[in-house]
Amino acid sequence: MIRVYTAPGSRSGRMVVQWLKENNLSFIEKNIFSSDLRINEIRELLERCENGTDDIISKNSKIIKALKIDLNNMKMEDLINFIKNNPSILKRPIIMDEHHFLVGYNEEEIRIFIPRSQRRKNSEF
């Protein structure tokens, strides 16, 4: 199942949701502000990052700048709790399923969420 982490007013989040609907893909949308992110969800997001926290955390976030937070020196549990208490630091949208992980809306890259069987059918036309 595809999960999409979004925020209200996010243009790219709306584009992702619209694209998933247009391609008849089942998904769960989670608003990072109105739904409580669980610790295991945050841990999974961090584990899926290829470039460390840079993949999903905005270093230009107001709270990171104001508190002069050094994410690289935080213990994992402290980082998870910081994200849980400050979800605004997350880049969005974050799209993931069992095999794929994507941050932001990219018209070409998002196609990885279309199942292979469906991609083959679409390419036959």
MOPAC internal coordinates of N, CA, C and O (Angstrom, degrees):
PM7 1SCF
backbone

  N    0.0000 0     0.00 0     0.00 0    0    0    0
  C    1.4457 1     0.00 0     0.00 0    1    0    0
  C    1.5275 1   109.11 1     0.00 0    2    1    0
  O    1.2310 1   121.10 1   -43.97 1    3    2    1
  N    1.2923 1   115.50 1   136.03 1    3    2    1
  C    1.4638 1   122.16 1   179.05 1    5    3    2
  C    1.5333 1   108.48 1   -81.42 1    6    5    3
  O    1.2310 1   121.08 1   -45.91 1    7    6    5
  N    1.3338 1   115.54 1   134.09 1    7    6    5
  C    1.4562 1   121.78 1   173.95 1    9    7    6
  C    1.5180 1   108.10 1  -115.09 1   10    9    7
  O    1.2310 1   121.05 1   -43.20 1   11   10    9
  N    1.3207 1   115.59 1   136.80 1   11   10    9
  C    1.4612 1   121.32 1   178.40 1   13   11   10
  C    1.5255 1   107.86 1  -124.65 1   14   13   11
  O    1.2310 1   121.32 1   -59.55 1   15   14   13
  N    1.3206 1   115.07 1   120.45 1   15   14   13
  C    1.4649 1   120.84 1   176.90 1   17   15   14
  C    1.5221 1   107.32 1   -98.08 1   18   17   15
  O    1.2310 1   120.71 1   -62.31 1   19   18   17
  N    1.3317 1   116.26 1   117.69 1   19   18   17
  C    1.4588 1   121.49 1  -175.25 1   21   19   18
  C    1.5212 1   110.35 1  -128.76 1   22   21   19
  O    1.2310 1   121.73 1     0.50 1   23   22   21
  N    1.3244 1   114.30 1  -179.50 1   23   22   21
  C    1.4597 1   122.04 1   174.81 1   25   23   22
  C    1.5168 1   107.95 1  -141.19 1   26   25   23
  O    1.2310 1   120.02 1   -29.17 1   27   26   25
  N    1.3304 1   117.57 1   150.83 1   27   26   25
  C    1.4622 1   120.00 1   178.96 1   29   27   26
  C    1.5270 1   110.85 1   -59.31 1   30   29   27
  O    1.2310 1   121.25 1   -40.12 1   31   30   29
  N    1.2965 1   115.21 1   139.88 1   31   30   29
  C    1.4526 1   119.96 1   176.62 1   33   31   30
  C    1.5193 1   114.53 1    80.64 1   34   33   31
  O    1.2310 1   120.21 1  -177.83 1   35   34   33
  N    1.3249 1   117.21 1     2.17 1   35   34   33
  C    1.4640 1   120.19 1  -179.60 1   37   35   34
  C    1.5231 1   109.68 1   -81.38 1   38   37   35
  O    1.2310 1   120.92 1   -67.16 1   39   38   37
  N    1.3217 1   115.84 1   112.84 1   39   38   37
  C    1.4684 1   120.37 1  -179.92 1   41   39   38
  C    1.5187 1   110.78 1   -61.59 1   42   41   39
  O    1.2310 1   120.19 1   134.86 1   43   42   41
  N    1.3249 1   117.24 1   -45.14 1   43   42   41
  C    1.4620 1   119.80 1  -178.99 1   45   43   42
  C    1.5296 1   110.79 1   -66.13 1   46   45   43
  O    1.2310 1   119.98 1   147.16 1   47   46   45
  N    1.3233 1   117.64 1   -32.84 1   47   46   45
  C    1.4606 1   120.95 1   175.70 1   49   47   46
  C    1.5183 1   111.09 1   -63.91 1   50   49   47
  O    1.2310 1   120.34 1   136.16 1   51   50   49
  N    1.3230 1   116.95 1   -43.84 1   51   50   49
  C    1.4714 1   120.52 1   177.22 1   53   51   50
  C    1.5251 1   110.86 1   -63.28 1   54   53   51
  O    1.2310 1   120.39 1   142.63 1   55   54   53
  N    1.3277 1   116.87 1   -37.37 1   55   54   53
  C    1.4635 1   120.36 1   179.35 1   57   55   54
  C    1.5340 1   110.88 1   -65.29 1   58   57   55
  O    1.2310 1   120.25 1   139.37 1   59   58   57
  N    1.3268 1   117.13 1   -40.63 1   59   58   57
  C    1.4638 1   121.14 1   178.63 1   61   59   58
  C    1.5247 1   109.88 1   -63.13 1   62   61   59
  O    1.2310 1   120.40 1   130.88 1   63   62   61
  N    1.3250 1   116.85 1   -49.12 1   63   62   61
  C    1.4645 1   120.96 1  -179.12 1   65   63   62
  C    1.5209 1   110.18 1   -59.79 1   66   65   63
  O    1.2310 1   120.11 1   135.84 1   67   66   65
  N    1.3217 1   117.39 1   -44.16 1   67   66   65
  C    1.4641 1   121.35 1   178.96 1   69   67   66
  C    1.5268 1   110.67 1   -61.96 1   70   69   67
  O    1.2310 1   119.98 1   136.25 1   71   70   69
  N    1.3220 1   117.65 1   -43.75 1   71   70   69
  C    1.4656 1   122.28 1  -179.74 1   73   71   70
  C    1.5296 1   110.21 1   -62.21 1   74   73   71
  O    1.2310 1   120.26 1   135.82 1   75   74   73
  N    1.3279 1   117.12 1   -44.18 1   75   74   73
  C    1.4682 1   120.53 1   179.61 1   77   75   74
  C    1.5272 1   110.50 1   -62.06 1   78   77   75
  O    1.2310 1   120.43 1   137.91 1   79   78   77
  N    1.3222 1   116.78 1   -42.09 1   79   78   77
  C    1.4675 1   120.72 1   178.16 1   81   79   78
  C    1.5255 1   110.82 1   -64.25 1   82   81   79
  O    1.2310 1   119.99 1   134.60 1   83   82   81
  N    1.3259 1   117.62 1   -45.40 1   83   82   81
  C    1.4655 1   121.58 1  -179.47 1   85   83   82
  C    1.5268 1   111.71 1   -61.15 1   86   85   83
  O    1.2310 1   120.57 1   150.72 1   87   86   85
  N    1.3236 1   116.51 1   -29.28 1   87   86   85
  C    1.4618 1   120.86 1  -179.74 1   89   87   86
  C    1.5277 1   112.43 1   -97.94 1   90   89   87
  O    1.2310 1   120.96 1  -166.82 1   91   90   89
  N    1.3297 1   115.77 1    13.18 1   91   90   89
  C    1.4717 1   122.21 1   176.00 1   93   91   90
  C    1.5220 1   113.02 1    52.74 1   94   93   91
  O    1.2310 1   120.61 1  -137.11 1   95   94   93
  N    1.3186 1   116.43 1    42.89 1   95   94   93
  C    1.4546 1   121.21 1   179.55 1   97   95   94
  C    1.5296 1   109.42 1  -103.52 1   98   97   95
  O    1.2310 1   120.96 1   -46.51 1   99   98   97
  N    1.3126 1   115.78 1   133.49 1   99   98   97
  C    1.4567 1   121.03 1   178.26 1  101   99   98
  C    1.5239 1   109.09 1   -75.28 1  102  101   99
  O    1.2310 1   121.04 1   -41.18 1  103  102  101
  N    1.3208 1   115.62 1   138.82 1  103  102  101
  C    1.4564 1   119.21 1  -179.76 1  105  103  102
  C    1.5135 1   110.14 1  -155.93 1  106  105  103
  O    1.2310 1   121.82 1   -17.95 1  107  106  105
  N    1.3185 1   114.13 1   162.05 1  107  106  105
  C    1.4542 1   122.37 1   173.40 1  109  107  106
  C    1.5201 1   106.44 1  -116.16 1  110  109  107
  O    1.2310 1   120.85 1   -53.43 1  111  110  109
  N    1.3116 1   115.98 1   126.57 1  111  110  109
  C    1.4669 1   120.62 1   177.06 1  113  111  110
  C    1.5190 1   108.87 1  -101.05 1  114  113  111
  O    1.2310 1   121.00 1   -50.16 1  115  114  113
  N    1.3201 1   115.70 1   129.84 1  115  114  113
  C    1.4625 1   121.00 1   178.00 1  117  115  114
  C    1.5201 1   108.85 1  -121.39 1  118  117  115
  O    1.2310 1   121.21 1   -61.12 1  119  118  117
  N    1.3047 1   115.29 1   118.88 1  119  118  117
  C    1.4519 1   121.48 1   174.39 1  121  119  118
  C    1.5279 1   106.75 1   -77.71 1  122  121  119
  O    1.2310 1   119.91 1   -60.09 1  123  122  121
  N    1.3184 1   117.78 1   119.91 1  123  122  121
  C    1.4617 1   120.74 1  -174.24 1  125  123  122
  C    1.5272 1   112.81 1   -67.97 1  126  125  123
  O    1.2310 1   120.12 1   165.34 1  127  126  125
  N    1.3196 1   117.38 1   -14.66 1  127  126  125
  C    1.4560 1   120.26 1  -179.92 1  129  127  126
  C    1.5288 1   112.73 1   -96.41 1  130  129  127
  O    1.2310 1   120.02 1   143.79 1  131  130  129
  N    1.3175 1   117.57 1   -36.21 1  131  130  129
  C    1.4639 1   119.34 1  -176.42 1  133  131  130
  C    1.5248 1   113.41 1   -95.43 1  134  133  131
  O    1.2310 1   119.90 1   162.04 1  135  134  133
  N    1.3198 1   117.79 1   -17.96 1  135  134  133
  C    1.4666 1   118.83 1   175.72 1  137  135  134
  C    1.5192 1   108.12 1  -109.02 1  138  137  135
  O    1.2310 1   121.11 1   -44.80 1  139  138  137
  N    1.2848 1   115.48 1   135.20 1  139  138  137
  C    1.4544 1   121.07 1  -177.95 1  141  139  138
  C    1.5305 1   109.13 1   -72.52 1  142  141  139
  O    1.2310 1   120.43 1   -65.08 1  143  142  141
  N    1.3210 1   116.78 1   114.92 1  143  142  141
  C    1.4614 1   119.76 1   177.02 1  145  143  142
  C    1.5208 1   109.08 1   -69.33 1  146  145  143
  O    1.2310 1   121.11 1   -51.89 1  147  146  145
  N    1.3051 1   115.48 1   128.11 1  147  146  145
  C    1.4587 1   119.89 1   179.58 1  149  147  146
  C    1.5270 1   109.89 1   -81.44 1  150  149  147
  O    1.2310 1   120.98 1   -26.76 1  151  150  149
  N    1.3022 1   115.73 1   153.24 1  151  150  149
  C    1.4635 1   121.63 1  -178.70 1  153  151  150
  C    1.5238 1   110.69 1   -58.04 1  154  153  151
  O    1.2310 1   120.18 1   138.53 1  155  154  153
  N    1.3389 1   117.27 1   -41.47 1  155  154  153
  C    1.4686 1   118.99 1  -179.80 1  157  155  154
  C    1.5308 1   111.70 1   -66.87 1  158  157  155
  O    1.2310 1   119.71 1   149.39 1  159  158  157
  N    1.3310 1   118.17 1   -30.61 1  159  158  157
  C    1.4680 1   120.93 1   176.04 1  161  159  158
  C    1.5267 1   110.40 1   -66.67 1  162  161  159
  O    1.2310 1   120.91 1   133.78 1  163  162  161
  N    1.3114 1   115.86 1   -46.22 1  163  162  161
  C    1.4635 1   120.42 1  -179.57 1  165  163  162
  C    1.5222 1   109.89 1   -63.39 1  166  165  163
  O    1.2310 1   120.65 1   137.25 1  167  166  165
  N    1.3118 1   116.35 1   -42.75 1  167  166  165
  C    1.4691 1   120.53 1   178.16 1  169  167  166
  C    1.5382 1   110.05 1   -59.72 1  170  169  167
  O    1.2310 1   120.60 1   136.30 1  171  170  169
  N    1.3297 1   116.45 1   -43.70 1  171  170  169
  C    1.4694 1   119.98 1   179.01 1  173  171  170
  C    1.5254 1   111.21 1   -63.10 1  174  173  171
  O    1.2310 1   120.04 1   138.08 1  175  174  173
  N    1.3216 1   117.53 1   -41.92 1  175  174  173
  C    1.4659 1   120.22 1   177.27 1  177  175  174
  C    1.5275 1   110.57 1   -58.57 1  178  177  175
  O    1.2310 1   120.70 1   134.18 1  179  178  177
  N    1.3213 1   116.26 1   -45.82 1  179  178  177
  C    1.4615 1   120.30 1  -179.51 1  181  179  178
  C    1.5265 1   111.79 1   -65.65 1  182  181  179
  O    1.2310 1   120.31 1   141.62 1  183  182  181
  N    1.3150 1   117.02 1   -38.38 1  183  182  181
  C    1.4656 1   120.48 1   179.63 1  185  183  182
  C    1.5242 1   112.36 1   -66.65 1  186  185  183
  O    1.2310 1   120.25 1   152.08 1  187  186  185
  N    1.3165 1   117.12 1   -27.92 1  187  186  185
  C    1.4655 1   121.08 1  -178.05 1  189  187  186
  C    1.5279 1   112.98 1   -82.10 1  190  189  187
  O    1.2310 1   120.23 1   167.60 1  191  190  189
  N    1.3196 1   117.16 1   -12.40 1  191  190  189
  C    1.4724 1   120.98 1  -179.51 1  193  191  190
  C    1.5217 1   110.47 1   -68.82 1  194  193  191
  O    1.2310 1   120.78 1   -44.85 1  195  194  193
  N    1.3103 1   116.11 1   135.15 1  195  194  193
  C    1.4630 1   120.98 1   176.77 1  197  195  194
  C    1.5184 1   112.02 1   -90.93 1  198  197  195
  O    1.2310 1   120.18 1   155.48 1  199  198  197
  N    1.3341 1   117.26 1   -24.52 1  199  198  197
  C    1.4618 1   122.25 1  -175.75 1  201  199  198
  C    1.5186 1   112.14 1  -117.40 1  202  201  199
  O    1.2310 1   120.64 1  -146.80 1  203  202  201
  N    1.3075 1   116.38 1    33.20 1  203  202  201
  C    1.4531 1   119.99 1  -178.80 1  205  203  202
  C    1.5175 1   111.95 1    69.20 1  206  205  203
  O    1.2310 1   120.80 1    23.82 1  207  206  205
  N    1.2990 1   116.08 1  -156.18 1  207  206  205
  C    1.4600 1   120.78 1  -174.80 1  209  207  206
  C    1.5262 1   113.01 1   -65.77 1  210  209  207
  O    1.2310 1   120.02 1   161.12 1  211  210  209
  N    1.3317 1   117.57 1   -18.88 1  211  210  209
  C    1.4670 1   120.43 1   179.71 1  213  211  210
  C    1.5287 1   112.38 1   -58.00 1  214  213  211
  O    1.2310 1   120.34 1   152.07 1  215  214  213
  N    1.3226 1   116.96 1   -27.93 1  215  214  213
  C    1.4607 1   120.57 1  -178.43 1  217  215  214
  C    1.5210 1   112.46 1   -64.83 1  218  217  215
  O    1.2310 1   120.26 1   142.37 1  219  218  217
  N    1.3358 1   117.10 1   -37.63 1  219  218  217
  C    1.4622 1   118.70 1  -172.30 1  221  219  218
  C    1.5246 1   115.35 1  -122.29 1  222  221  219
  O    1.2310 1   120.16 1   171.20 1  223  222  221
  N    1.3121 1   117.30 1    -8.80 1  223  222  221
  C    1.4676 1   119.37 1  -177.81 1  225  223  222
  C    1.5207 1   110.38 1  -113.01 1  226  225  223
  O    1.2310 1   121.44 1   -48.94 1  227  226  225
  N    1.3259 1   114.85 1   131.06 1  227  226  225
  C    1.4617 1   121.21 1   178.10 1  229  227  226
  C    1.5211 1   109.19 1   -83.39 1  230  229  227
  O    1.2310 1   120.93 1   -69.36 1  231  230  229
  N    1.3206 1   115.82 1   110.64 1  231  230  229
  C    1.4616 1   120.73 1   179.57 1  233  231  230
  C    1.5326 1   111.36 1   -67.72 1  234  233  231
  O    1.2310 1   120.38 1   163.38 1  235  234  233
  N    1.3420 1   116.88 1   -16.62 1  235  234  233
  C    1.4596 1   121.59 1   179.00 1  237  235  234
  C    1.5233 1   112.38 1   -89.40 1  238  237  235
  O    1.2310 1   120.57 1  -173.53 1  239  238  237
  N    1.3161 1   116.52 1     6.47 1  239  238  237
  C    1.4605 1   121.20 1   179.02 1  241  239  238
  C    1.5293 1   109.84 1   -57.85 1  242  241  239
  O    1.2310 1   120.78 1   -39.45 1  243  242  241
  N    1.3235 1   116.11 1   140.55 1  243  242  241
  C    1.4666 1   121.33 1  -179.28 1  245  243  242
  C    1.5212 1   111.74 1   -57.58 1  246  245  243
  O    1.2310 1   120.70 1   137.31 1  247  246  245
  N    1.3147 1   116.27 1   -42.69 1  247  246  245
  C    1.4733 1   119.33 1  -176.64 1  249  247  246
  C    1.5253 1   111.72 1   -68.31 1  250  249  247
  O    1.2310 1   119.92 1   143.30 1  251  250  249
  N    1.3184 1   117.75 1   -36.70 1  251  250  249
  C    1.4669 1   120.75 1   178.40 1  253  251  250
  C    1.5253 1   109.51 1   -66.68 1  254  253  251
  O    1.2310 1   120.76 1   137.27 1  255  254  253
  N    1.3267 1   116.16 1   -42.73 1  255  254  253
  C    1.4641 1   119.73 1   178.59 1  257  255  254
  C    1.5236 1   111.43 1   -67.13 1  258  257  255
  O    1.2310 1   120.58 1   135.36 1  259  258  257
  N    1.3376 1   116.49 1   -44.64 1  259  258  257
  C    1.4641 1   120.40 1  -176.95 1  261  259  258
  C    1.5334 1   111.79 1   -63.59 1  262  261  259
  O    1.2310 1   120.95 1   138.95 1  263  262  261
  N    1.3299 1   115.80 1   -41.05 1  263  262  261
  C    1.4644 1   119.56 1  -178.19 1  265  263  262
  C    1.5282 1   113.13 1   -90.51 1  266  265  263
  O    1.2310 1   121.16 1   176.02 1  267  266  265
  N    1.3526 1   115.38 1    -3.98 1  267  266  265
  C    1.4716 1   121.45 1  -178.76 1  269  267  266
  C    1.5306 1   110.76 1    52.34 1  270  269  267
  O    1.2310 1   121.73 1  -129.91 1  271  270  269
  N    1.3209 1   114.29 1    50.09 1  271  270  269
  C    1.4635 1   122.11 1  -177.65 1  273  271  270
  C    1.5263 1   109.87 1   -76.47 1  274  273  271
  O    1.2310 1   120.74 1   -47.50 1  275  274  273
  N    1.3183 1   116.19 1   132.50 1  275  274  273
  C    1.4685 1   122.18 1   173.57 1  277  275  274
  C    1.5263 1   107.41 1  -105.43 1  278  277  275
  O    1.2310 1   121.03 1   -85.23 1  279  278  277
  N    1.3263 1   115.63 1    94.77 1  279  278  277
  C    1.4613 1   120.75 1  -176.33 1  281  279  278
  C    1.5191 1   112.70 1   -62.65 1  282  281  279
  O    1.2310 1   120.43 1   149.86 1  283  282  281
  N    1.3155 1   116.79 1   -30.14 1  283  282  281
  C    1.4636 1   120.20 1  -177.01 1  285  283  282
  C    1.5207 1   113.34 1   -67.71 1  286  285  283
  O    1.2310 1   120.12 1   157.57 1  287  286  285
  N    1.3081 1   117.38 1   -22.43 1  287  286  285
  C    1.4638 1   120.67 1  -179.02 1  289  287  286
  C    1.5246 1   113.45 1  -103.31 1  290  289  287
  O    1.2310 1   120.71 1  -172.29 1  291  290  289
  N    1.3327 1   116.25 1     7.71 1  291  290  289
  C    1.4639 1   119.65 1   178.89 1  293  291  290
  C    1.5211 1   110.33 1   -84.31 1  294  293  291
  O    1.2310 1   120.71 1   -36.97 1  295  294  293
  N    1.3099 1   116.24 1   143.03 1  295  294  293
  C    1.4599 1   120.66 1   171.69 1  297  295  294
  C    1.5241 1   107.59 1   -69.48 1  298  297  295
  O    1.2310 1   120.45 1   -27.50 1  299  298  297
  N    1.3273 1   116.74 1   152.50 1  299  298  297
  C    1.4628 1   121.42 1  -176.22 1  301  299  298
  C    1.5299 1   111.83 1   -55.18 1  302  301  299
  O    1.2310 1   119.83 1   133.77 1  303  302  301
  N    1.2971 1   117.94 1   -46.23 1  303  302  301
  C    1.4676 1   120.37 1  -178.77 1  305  303  302
  C    1.5291 1   111.20 1   -63.50 1  306  305  303
  O    1.2310 1   120.22 1   141.59 1  307  306  305
  N    1.3312 1   117.18 1   -38.41 1  307  306  305
  C    1.4631 1   120.64 1   177.83 1  309  307  306
  C    1.5242 1   110.71 1   -66.46 1  310  309  307
  O    1.2310 1   120.54 1   139.72 1  311  310  309
  N    1.3197 1   116.58 1   -40.28 1  311  310  309
  C    1.4596 1   121.60 1   178.73 1  313  311  310
  C    1.5244 1   110.34 1   -63.71 1  314  313  311
  O    1.2310 1   120.23 1   134.00 1  315  314  313
  N    1.3158 1   117.17 1   -46.00 1  315  314  313
  C    1.4612 1   121.29 1   179.02 1  317  315  314
  C    1.5240 1   110.61 1   -59.45 1  318  317  315
  O    1.2310 1   120.25 1   134.53 1  319  318  317
  N    1.3154 1   117.13 1   -45.47 1  319  318  317
  C    1.4657 1   120.39 1   179.12 1  321  319  318
  C    1.5219 1   111.84 1   -66.12 1  322  321  319
  O    1.2310 1   120.48 1   143.57 1  323  322  321
  N    1.3373 1   116.68 1   -36.43 1  323  322  321
  C    1.4635 1   119.98 1   177.77 1  325  323  322
  C    1.5337 1   110.07 1   -63.49 1  326  325  323
  O    1.2310 1   120.32 1   135.99 1  327  326  325
  N    1.3290 1   116.99 1   -44.01 1  327  326  325
  C    1.4659 1   120.63 1   178.19 1  329  327  326
  C    1.5269 1   109.89 1   -63.89 1  330  329  327
  O    1.2310 1   120.53 1   135.27 1  331  330  329
  N    1.3223 1   116.59 1   -44.73 1  331  330  329
  C    1.4736 1   120.94 1  -179.64 1  333  331  330
  C    1.5225 1   110.94 1   -57.23 1  334  333  331
  O    1.2310 1   120.36 1   138.34 1  335  334  333
  N    1.3181 1   116.91 1   -41.66 1  335  334  333
  C    1.4633 1   121.52 1  -178.54 1  337  335  334
  C    1.5258 1   113.55 1   -83.17 1  338  337  335
  O    1.2310 1   120.32 1   164.89 1  339  338  337
  N    1.3339 1   116.98 1   -15.11 1  339  338  337
  C    1.4721 1   121.80 1  -177.37 1  341  339  338
  C    1.5269 1   110.42 1  -136.74 1  342  341  339
  O    1.2310 1   119.56 1  -116.33 1  343  342  341
  N    1.3306 1   118.44 1    63.67 1  343  342  341
  C    1.4707 1   119.97 1  -175.39 1  345  343  342
  C    1.5322 1   113.71 1   -62.88 1  346  345  343
  O    1.2310 1   120.03 1   163.98 1  347  346  345
  N    1.3239 1   117.55 1   -16.02 1  347  346  345
  C    1.4665 1   119.99 1  -179.94 1  349  347  346
  C    1.5251 1   112.26 1   -64.52 1  350  349  347
  O    1.2310 1   119.54 1   163.91 1  351  350  349
  N    1.3255 1   118.47 1   -16.09 1  351  350  349
  C    1.4640 1   120.04 1   179.79 1  353  351  350
  C    1.5238 1   112.14 1   -76.71 1  354  353  351
  O    1.2310 1   120.34 1   167.07 1  355  354  353
  N    1.3357 1   116.96 1   -12.93 1  355  354  353
  C    1.4654 1   120.09 1  -179.73 1  357  355  354
  C    1.5198 1   111.35 1   -74.90 1  358  357  355
  O    1.2310 1   120.96 1   -42.98 1  359  358  357
  N    1.3150 1   115.78 1   137.02 1  359  358  357
  C    1.4500 1   120.80 1   170.20 1  361  359  358
  C    1.5268 1   106.41 1   -69.92 1  362  361  359
  O    1.2310 1   120.49 1   -25.71 1  363  362  361
  N    1.3088 1   116.67 1   154.29 1  363  362  361
  C    1.4453 1   119.10 1  -179.93 1  365  363  362
  C    1.5041 1   111.61 1  -153.34 1  366  365  363
  O    1.2310 1   120.85 1   -24.00 1  367  366  365
  N    1.2883 1   115.98 1   156.00 1  367  366  365
  C    1.4588 1   128.18 1    -0.77 1  369  367  366
  C    1.5286 1   111.43 1   -77.23 1  370  369  367
  O    1.2310 1   121.26 1   -22.70 1  371  370  369
  N    1.3134 1   115.19 1   157.30 1  371  370  369
  C    1.4599 1   122.53 1   171.92 1  373  371  370
  C    1.5180 1   105.69 1  -113.72 1  374  373  371
  O    1.2310 1   120.64 1   -54.00 1  375  374  373
  N    1.3173 1   116.38 1   126.00 1  375  374  373
  C    1.4622 1   122.24 1  -177.18 1  377  375  374
  C    1.5211 1   107.79 1  -120.00 1  378  377  375
  O    1.2310 1   120.64 1   -47.96 1  379  378  377
  N    1.3333 1   116.38 1   132.04 1  379  378  377
  C    1.4551 1   118.29 1   179.49 1  381  379  378
  C    1.5207 1   110.95 1  -153.18 1  382  381  379
  O    1.2310 1   121.96 1   -26.03 1  383  382  381
  N    1.3041 1   113.86 1   153.97 1  383  382  381
  C    1.4559 1   121.56 1   168.61 1  385  383  382
  C    1.5209 1   106.57 1  -138.16 1  386  385  383
  O    1.2310 1   119.95 1    17.78 1  387  386  385
  N    1.3108 1   117.69 1  -162.22 1  387  386  385
  C    1.4675 1   120.82 1  -176.64 1  389  387  386
  C    1.5240 1   112.58 1   -63.15 1  390  389  387
  O    1.2310 1   120.10 1   152.37 1  391  390  389
  N    1.3420 1   117.41 1   -27.63 1  391  390  389
  C    1.4646 1   121.21 1  -172.59 1  393  391  390
  C    1.5222 1   115.19 1  -119.05 1  394  393  391
  O    1.2310 1   119.92 1   161.02 1  395  394  393
  N    1.3296 1   117.76 1   -18.98 1  395  394  393
  C    1.4583 1   121.05 1  -171.44 1  397  395  394
  C    1.5200 1   111.54 1  -124.82 1  398  397  395
  O    1.2310 1   121.60 1   -24.49 1  399  398  397
  N    1.3281 1   114.54 1   155.51 1  399  398  397
  C    1.4610 1   121.92 1  -178.31 1  401  399  398
  C    1.5208 1   107.65 1  -147.89 1  402  401  399
  O    1.2310 1   120.23 1   -53.07 1  403  402  401
  N    1.3192 1   117.18 1   126.93 1  403  402  401
  C    1.4579 1   121.09 1  -178.48 1  405  403  402
  C    1.5269 1   108.89 1  -144.68 1  406  405  403
  O    1.2310 1   121.23 1   -42.55 1  407  406  405
  N    1.3315 1   115.25 1   137.45 1  407  406  405
  C    1.4578 1   120.88 1   176.52 1  409  407  406
  C    1.5228 1   107.61 1  -114.82 1  410  409  407
  O    1.2310 1   121.07 1   -53.39 1  411  410  409
  N    1.3268 1   115.56 1   126.61 1  411  410  409
  C    1.4562 1   120.78 1  -178.65 1  413  411  410
  C    1.5232 1   111.30 1    88.59 1  414  413  411
  O    1.2310 1   121.42 1    -9.37 1  415  414  413
  N    1.3172 1   114.88 1   170.63 1  415  414  413
  C    1.4561 1   120.24 1   178.88 1  417  415  414
  C    1.5194 1   108.87 1  -101.86 1  418  417  415
  O    1.2310 1   121.31 1   -59.21 1  419  418  417
  N    1.3172 1   115.10 1   120.79 1  419  418  417
  C    1.4552 1   122.05 1   175.51 1  421  419  418
  C    1.5195 1   106.06 1  -133.31 1  422  421  419
  O    1.2310 1   120.73 1   -62.07 1  423  422  421
  N    1.3184 1   116.22 1   117.93 1  423  422  421
  C    1.4635 1   122.19 1  -172.79 1  425  423  422
  C    1.5285 1   113.40 1   -57.15 1  426  425  423
  O    1.2310 1   120.01 1   146.24 1  427  426  425
  N    1.3043 1   117.58 1   -33.76 1  427  426  425
  C    1.4696 1   120.69 1   179.41 1  429  427  426
  C    1.5256 1   111.43 1   -82.93 1  430  429  427
  O    1.2310 1   120.39 1   132.39 1  431  430  429
  N    1.3088 1   116.85 1   -47.61 1  431  430  429
  C    1.4615 1   120.88 1  -174.67 1  433  431  430
  C    1.5235 1   113.48 1   -67.91 1  434  433  431
  O    1.2310 1   120.08 1   149.63 1  435  434  433
  N    1.3226 1   117.45 1   -30.37 1  435  434  433
  C    1.4677 1   120.04 1  -177.05 1  437  435  434
  C    1.5296 1   111.76 1   -65.89 1  438  437  435
  O    1.2310 1   120.47 1   161.35 1  439  438  437
  N    1.3100 1   116.70 1   -18.65 1  439  438  437
  C    1.4768 1   120.66 1  -179.97 1  441  439  438
  C    1.5309 1   112.08 1   -62.51 1  442  441  439
  O    1.2310 1   119.51 1   163.78 1  443  442  441
  N    1.3263 1   118.54 1   -16.22 1  443  442  441
  C    1.4674 1   119.88 1   178.60 1  445  443  442
  C    1.5255 1   111.86 1   -62.63 1  446  445  443
  O    1.2310 1   120.02 1   163.15 1  447  446  445
  N    1.3270 1   117.56 1   -16.85 1  447  446  445
  C    1.4554 1   120.92 1  -179.66 1  449  447  446
  C    1.5305 1   112.71 1   -85.35 1  450  449  447
  O    1.2310 1   120.21 1   171.82 1  451  450  449
  N    1.3215 1   117.21 1    -8.18 1  451  450  449
  C    1.4683 1   120.04 1   174.68 1  453  451  450
  C    1.5186 1   107.47 1   -79.58 1  454  453  451
  O    1.2310 1   119.80 1   -54.55 1  455  454  453
  N    1.3361 1   117.99 1   125.45 1  455  454  453
  C    1.4695 1   119.93 1   179.13 1  457  455  454
  C    1.5269 1   111.46 1   -56.93 1  458  457  455
  O    1.2310 1   120.61 1   -33.89 1  459  458  457
  N    1.3299 1   116.43 1   146.11 1  459  458  457
  C    1.4686 1   121.23 1  -178.12 1  461  459  458
  C    1.5212 1   112.36 1   -52.56 1  462  461  459
  O    1.2310 1   120.63 1   136.49 1  463  462  461
  N    1.3168 1   116.40 1   -43.51 1  463  462  461
  C    1.4746 1   119.36 1  -178.55 1  465  463  462
  C    1.5166 1   110.87 1   -59.52 1  466  465  463
  O    1.2310 1   120.31 1   139.77 1  467  466  465
  N    1.3137 1   117.01 1   -40.23 1  467  466  465
  C    1.4595 1   121.06 1   179.02 1  469  467  466
  C    1.5266 1   110.58 1   -71.22 1  470  469  467
  O    1.2310 1   119.72 1   143.83 1  471  470  469
  N    1.3292 1   118.13 1   -36.17 1  471  470  469
  C    1.4755 1   120.87 1   178.01 1  473  471  470
  C    1.5130 1   110.30 1   -62.90 1  474  473  471
  O    1.2310 1   120.53 1   138.59 1  475  474  473
  N    1.3312 1   116.60 1   -41.41 1  475  474  473
  C    1.4723 1   120.58 1   179.49 1  477  475  474
  C    1.5163 1   110.56 1   -62.00 1  478  477  475
  O    1.2310 1   120.12 1   135.05 1  479  478  477
  N    1.3323 1   117.38 1   -44.95 1  479  478  477
  C    1.4558 1   121.23 1   179.79 1  481  479  478
  C    1.5191 1   110.61 1   -60.59 1  482  481  479
  O    1.2310 1   120.52 1   136.51 1  483  482  481
  N    1.3264 1   116.62 1   -43.49 1  483  482  481
  C    1.4548 1   120.85 1  -178.80 1  485  483  482
  C    1.5260 1   111.89 1   -67.09 1  486  485  483
  O    1.2310 1   119.83 1   147.87 1  487  486  485
  N    1.3203 1   117.93 1   -32.13 1  487  486  485
  C    1.4587 1   119.84 1  -177.66 1  489  487  486
  C    1.5289 1   112.51 1   -79.33 1  490  489  487
  O    1.2310 1   119.99 1   167.41 1  491  490  489
  N    1.3257 1   117.62 1   -12.59 1  491  490  489
  C    1.4549 1   120.51 1   179.91 1  493  491  490
  C    1.5264 1   112.02 1   -75.19 1  494  493  491
  O    1.2310 1   120.02 1   161.91 1  495  494  493
  N    1.3148 1   117.57 1   -18.09 1  495  494  493
  C    1.4650 1   120.29 1  -177.75 1  497  495  494
  C    1.4867 1   112.22 1   -79.91 1  498  497  495
  O    1.2310 1   120.10 1   180.00 1  499  498  497

